[in-house]
Amino acid sequence: MLTTDRPDVGLELADEDAFHQRMWRVRRVGRLGLVLLILAGFGGLLGTGPMSRTEVRGPLGLRIEYERFVRVEASQTIQAHIPALAADGYRLAVTRDLLDRVRIDNVVPTPLRTEVLGDRVVYVFAGQSAAAAAMATFHFTPRSVGLVRTGLAVPGHAPLTIWMLVYP
């Protein structure tokens, strides 16, 4: 006859069922999270796409097109459609908030000059006789992660506020 010193503990099926129920819930939540991440990627939350590309318009005809969600150290662009309010050319003021957080790689067309006015830098572009508005494209690279809020304006008028979330 075989004897044991411990009592029969049984199969403990109730504990295993509870464990399996928890694991199934974790898997379902994980799968849902992956599906949401994929949809966010397709929508533009993690790069270019319909949720990311946007534009803001001002009362004077100033229009700014940009990406809301960008990556640090990745080339980006801001396109500004600037109304002609001065006879000698087009002017666009950019607040220092943007210039402190990004590196301006190139501006097309090349500005005639830049002027510093307090917390803004004004880019002065040559006048174009055929168009009522000029387009300037700023090619830049974000230098740090976080929210970038800045303003772009025709000098002497209220700035249009744009924001970009910079991902690592």
C-alpha positions in Angstrom: 0.0 0.0 0.0 1.2 3.4 -1.0 0.9 6.3 1.4 1.5 10.0 1.0 2.0 12.7 3.6 0.0 15.4 1.8 -3.6 15.5 1.1 -5.0 15.1 -2.4 -5.1 18.6 -4.0 -7.1 17.5 -7.1 -6.8 19.0 -10.5 -7.5 22.7 -9.5 -9.5 23.3 -12.6 -11.2 26.4 -11.3 -7.8 28.2 -10.9 -6.8 27.3 -14.4 -10.1 28.5 -15.8 -9.7 31.9 -14.1 -6.1 32.1 -15.5 -7.3 31.3 -19.1 -10.1 33.8 -18.8 -7.6 36.6 -17.9 -5.3 35.6 -20.7 -8.1 35.7 -23.2 -9.0 39.2 -22.1 -5.4 40.3 -22.3 -5.1 38.9 -25.9 -8.4 40.6 -27.0 -7.2 44.0 -25.6 -3.8 43.5 -27.3 -5.4 42.7 -30.6 -7.7 45.7 -30.4 -4.7 47.8 -29.6 -2.8 46.6 -32.6 -5.8 47.2 -34.9 -6.1 50.7 -33.5 -2.4 51.3 -34.1 -2.6 50.1 -37.7 -5.7 52.3 -38.3 -3.9 55.3 -36.8 -1.0 54.7 -39.0 -3.1 54.5 -42.2 -5.0 57.6 -41.0 -1.9 59.7 -40.6 -1.4 59.8 -36.9 2.1 58.3 -37.3 3.1 60.1 -40.5 1.6 61.5 -43.6 -2.1 60.9 -44.1 -5.5 62.5 -43.9 -5.4 63.0 -40.2 -2.0 64.6 -40.3 -2.1 67.0 -43.3 -4.0 70.2 -42.5 -4.1 73.9 -43.3 -5.1 77.1 -41.5 -6.5 80.2 -43.1 -6.3 83.8 -42.0 -8.7 86.7 -42.8 -6.2 88.4 -45.1 -5.7 85.4 -47.4 -2.7 83.9 -45.6 -2.9 80.1 -45.8 -0.5 77.7 -44.2 -0.3 74.0 -45.1 1.6 71.6 -42.8 1.7 68.2 -41.1 0.4 67.9 -37.6 2.3 64.7 -36.7 6.0 64.7 -37.6 9.1 62.7 -36.5 12.2 64.2 -34.9 15.2 64.5 -37.3 12.9 63.8 -40.4 12.6 66.4 -43.2 9.3 68.3 -43.2 7.7 71.2 -45.0 5.5 74.1 -44.3 3.9 75.8 -47.3 2.7 79.4 -46.8 0.5 81.1 -49.4 1.3 84.8 -48.7 -1.0 87.7 -49.8 0.7 90.7 -51.3 0.1 93.5 -48.8 3.2 95.6 -49.6 4.3 97.0 -53.0 7.9 95.8 -52.7 7.2 92.1 -52.0 5.8 89.5 -49.8 6.5 89.3 -46.1 6.0 86.4 -43.6 6.7 86.6 -39.9 7.6 83.4 -38.1 7.7 83.4 -34.3 10.8 82.3 -32.5 9.0 79.3 -31.0 9.3 77.4 -34.3 12.8 78.6 -35.0 14.0 77.5 -31.6 12.7 73.9 -32.0 13.5 73.2 -35.6 16.4 73.6 -38.0 15.4 75.5 -41.2 17.2 73.6 -44.0 15.9 75.6 -47.0 13.3 78.2 -48.0 12.0 78.2 -51.5 12.0 80.8 -53.1 15.1 82.2 -51.4 14.1 85.3 -49.4 15.6 88.6 -50.3 16.4 89.2 -46.7 15.3 88.4 -43.1 14.5 90.9 -40.4 14.3 90.4 -36.7 11.3 92.1 -35.0 11.2 91.2 -31.3 10.1 87.6 -31.0 9.6 87.2 -34.7 11.8 86.7 -37.8 10.3 88.3 -41.0 11.2 86.7 -44.3 10.9 89.1 -47.2 10.3 87.6 -50.7 10.5 89.3 -54.1 7.2 90.5 -55.6 5.6 88.5 -58.3 3.7 90.5 -60.9 1.5 87.7 -62.2 0.1 86.3 -58.9 -2.0 87.8 -56.2 -0.3 85.6 -53.6 3.1 84.0 -53.4 3.9 80.6 -52.1 6.9 80.0 -49.9 8.0 76.5 -48.8 10.0 76.1 -45.6 12.0 72.8 -45.5 12.9 72.1 -41.9 14.0 69.3 -39.5 12.5 69.1 -36.0 15.3 68.9 -33.4 13.4 67.8 -30.3 10.4 65.7 -29.3 7.3 67.3 -28.0 4.5 69.8 -29.0 5.6 72.7 -31.2 3.2 75.6 -31.2 4.1 78.6 -33.3 2.6 81.5 -35.2 3.0 82.6 -38.8 1.7 86.0 -39.9 1.8 88.8 -42.3 3.7 91.5 -40.3 1.4 93.8 -38.4 -1.5 91.3 -38.2 -2.4 88.6 -35.8 -0.5 85.3 -36.4 -2.1 82.0 -37.4 -1.3 79.4 -34.8 -0.2 76.0 -35.9 0.9 73.1 -33.8 2.9 70.0 -34.6 3.4 66.9 -32.4 7.0 65.7 -32.9 7.4 61.9 -32.3 10.8 60.3 -31.4 
